[in-house]
């Protein structure tokens, strides 16, 4: 019998979400407390809860599981908390400070008393090796064995756990890095060795070196963690493959995630975007803004024409990671954001957060300042007795006290102060979305706001109104959507290579050879991961002669068999430039900097179950809540009891165990049988 | 005036900040020239109908305090004569600009038409009776502005007419359309007309986006409420700044900083600041500064005021809103005919770097007595090189390359050592140098070494950041030429409160054939030949506090890291 269960597992800051899709499409969400010291315990706990919900023993559940996809924050946390591996760097003599120079940039323009961050590798462990390759591949200085041996001796004496090997122009010729890597691996067995020409074979040394150093810094940690998880799952009875979702939104086997550990930095939030893409395919619409409101922050991403944009500008914990990753913008406003009177005397919400501990005042764990969640409780939007399905009760009195204290400072009554906190959180979210969309040259008004994460439903309608967006969608599975999304994405392997010369476009044979080489590598890798033929997608980073920024140009529309390949590629670039920046410079030299190939291995489609018809549900309660300037009684509907197509009119509250949706006056909403609440946002 | 509740005030303050941020993103995405889209040498401000700075996005510090001068210049040039859809442009340092390469667009934003039933005129009314509420101001550095040399920086210039085209406030557009005849005239006067037109369109687009957002806010809240919010935002910033200043010691102190030369014979050009701090107020008197010079290190008045404001912004908390209110505690005095307030017609192009950096340093030095834990050691001076030549790999194709590498160090401060390689006072870590690999691939240049320069930092209880070392091999096809523009080869970044000065810049030309020589900071047409090496050693940041008090563990760490 075919194993009927597919399981997605997302480790968040507070909860580990486990989503299971059964053979008939039935979808279940289980939650367990996250175990920060070893995330694999929380994963096993969550799987245990899920097995209980299914009435199965854990070994039976795992034995019947076809695949398990995991999103992990191990790499992210290591970078944020600076608990990284002890690493050494071998680099070209004369250039040992690349990662510390950071291209001359310093954050916080007006803070001249900000101290520079400690680099992931101290200077004394950034060891020069005498060698030099030129931009055109000529060897200026052959690899000097003596200097390599000296450097390796230092690494041995310093007992490093990992070694990054970052040499100039290795994107052009990796042979020096490979020889150095082999020598290090032989001399330091057990060390995690990573080459910049493996991690990111692209021109621009800061991006390549920084990414490779991050990879060395988190590689041993991620490899150890995933190895342990895989072992525990096998011991518990899992026989199916364990996949890890990567920052680019595709999944890969554990060995690959450990090899390019820096690529797991967005592993968690990537699941939310993957869910958005799946819902776009399911009929929600081709243009979405994903809006994931968590405790300390809000993640926003754009899906345009059913595609999510990738970018290479990611910074995590102050460290640049230039791997392809989903263009997710993180805003410093979430349920735990604290409202206060700023140093300048202005009322502010965030960026300071109450975090998971002590959390908002209403958690009763020692928080005394009002957080957004406290305001939402005071305003009557949340049910203190049934928060998270009753797993946690909220202390209304503590929330009121915290809000009232702030109100007194500002000369505001408690309710007005709470409404103000809620409004300022909405403004911060809306302004963040507006800036993120302008950055991409997109007008959000035609987009649908896809709200998920525990708290997004309370803010979505107001945020959409502010942005002029007419539609909001809140999935039934809002609180576990990232874990669900992990099951909706395919295997993905990215390979790239720079090919830049002094002149513009390479000739046709060179272009063909380059892409063919990349395609062969991508297919070979995918063949190790799955049977069947992968889809191949080509793209290139291109720019005009004197420009500095490259533009990512999809080449899927290029006819690879037709003649005039360079002309076709140049035209694709002109059109892309025109679409992004309103103009093209057709007389100008076109430069192809980096060629990219992605191999996509489609995983078997999952069964889908539409919600069955049922009689319309009546409100389950009335709740006094502050809406549009007055306290009024709002009907409260059970999200899970709604009938498909049943129409609701705002103001109203729709809630489940894990999420609450606030409908404002003028909103109408109905449950779509495919599993989301569709809100037509009112004008007022 | 309606009174505003704290929530509406906070909402509007957030909105104003979001508008300038969005304008900045829009400009960044659409600009044509590399100086804007890569180096981000531009700034955005929102001013009110009186020309007061309301909000700005954190871009280039030396621009920010100067933007209101542009708004005021336009208000003065077109009193009561603006209409919706107008677009104004200027660059002249005696008409609202700082130096010629910085082009500034000013776009008026009006309230909704007043109903016929309410015919009362207002002081801010303009041509069709509508009330001016805001001015969107966009300033961007141009890659060329005409004049005697390419790229705007002309060390040979002895008067402004050799530095580029002067533009007083002009009405460049009406009814949401730019006047093509004017655009064409301006474009003809620059060397790279395409970049000029592209950047101008991007600036105008950014300003129009800001106007659109503000019009929506006006429709929702009304002008009276927005004006009340502006007043309150400025008053809060003023109170915030004064609260901080009031905690400093009262008194009068002197600070001075010295430029090497003006390139035309004037040596040790000195900026002298006398700063009086009394309660919550500061007076910065620069009248004792040296007379104006022949060469282009003179400062225009807006640039000088901006440099002083920049110094104050650095000494306050970073959270203080940088707007008109925050600068109200400050009075700046200077005498016309001095290097800090050059008479009309003087050469001033270098002023956003020099003497801005020296003005900041003199003010910080004086105020180090009042707020020692806030003062920081000196940040670096700018010393740029531009190389023109041809590339043997691209037959006949000329190139121009600008040195942004090997940046000087930042200053130490009471809480830690300075940033290495983060640059000068005027940009403070805001200017990026490009990829060395990319430079090697695109230009006939070979970077033999590009690292921090050990020993360059000024010692102190907290030392300065390190400068950089660059060995650059010229591999052009045949001879090439270099221009330099900068300062700081004799005077390093100042040590503060007993800290030592950072090493000054030391650039050398090592010809393949012939005798090595030091490069001066203001040279034009330096001949280069293939195989020549430019050996750049940039200065380190100034130290803070007595070196004897430096933690021995920090010294040991510096030694282990190879920094001293």
Interface residues (C-beta under 8 A of the other chain):
Chain A: X94 X95 X96 X97 X100 X101 X103 X104 X105 X106 X107 X108 X109 X110 X111 X112 X113 X114 X115 X116 X122 X123 X124 X134 X135 X136 X140 X168 X169 X171 X203 X204 X205 X206 X207 X342 X343 X344 X345 X346 X347 X348 X410 X411 X412 X416 X419 X420 X423 X424 X427 X428 X431 X434 X435 X438 X439 X441 X500 X501 X502 X503 X546 X547 X548 X549 X580 X581 X582 X583 X585
Chain B: X5 X6 X7 X9 X10 X11 X13 X14 X15 X18 X21 X22 X25 X26 X29 X30 X34 X37 X38 X58 X59 X61 X194 X198 X209 X233 X236 X237 X239 X240 X313 X314 X317 X318 X319 X320 X321 X322 X374 X376 X379 X391 X393 X394 X404 X407 X410 X411 X413 X414 X415 X416 X417 X419 X420 X421 X422 X423 X428 X429 X430 X431 X432 X433 X434 X435 X436 X437 X438 X440 X441 X442 X446 X447 X448 X449 X450 X451 X452 X465 X468 X471 X560 X561 X562 X563
